[in-house]
Amino acid sequence: MTISLLICAVAYLAPLPSPEIICAAAPELDRISQEQDVPWEVLLALGYHESRWTLDARNPKTGALGLFQQIPRWSPLGASDLVTLAGALDGLNHTLSWIRSFERSGGSVSAVLCTYGSGRAAWCARQGTRGSTYSRTVERLAGPLILLGRMIESQPETEHY
């Protein structure tokens, strides 16, 4: 089973909101996961935590937009792009690349999530492996997705006649 198919299966079985959006994003989520060294389950949890997988989500208080609640002024993409699937995924990949470019942001998933949620890499570095409340919340949401993915992967493929 490919990772893209596994992501789609987990989206429907979890059940996560908007599984059709997640399935459409699955190949790109797999690629981003590998490039940024962040488990795909964490990316699913991040989308759930930020917008409940709502493409046109808007936060009137912060101005954050889209699936991953990106701030337009900190994104190379325009506001109208961030509320599309392709734009949201491009924005996520760009932000994770930017976070990874700072040595002080740390290499752990907790440190990357802390910086993603707060924008303060130096503060997150001082938090150590514990991360922040934000990173612990996203990782806690990812836990059941990891277990479900492992359960699906461990099932033998059978042919029915």
C-alpha angles and dihedrals in degrees: 000000000000121000090243091057091045091052090051093048092050090049091056098039098043084048104234122179116260097015090173089063091047091050091051089050095043099099091048092045089053091051094047090047092055096042095047097035092235117132113251089233088062090051089052090050091047091055090047094048095045103043111349083250093297112154098206097039113150129188107208092195099053102019091236115156142198137004095325097033097241120185106236095216090058094046128082086219125081123250091253090055094052092063093058124082095241092045094048091051092046089049092050093050092047093049094048090048090050092050091048090052091068112080091205092057087077130226100256123100089237091056093047092049091046091054091044091054099041106022088223109115095172092051091047091050089058090053090065122195091335091074121189135302087262094053093045090051094052092045090049089053089050094054098080090043090055091050093047091049091051091049092052093046092050093057112101116239112244134188119226121206 
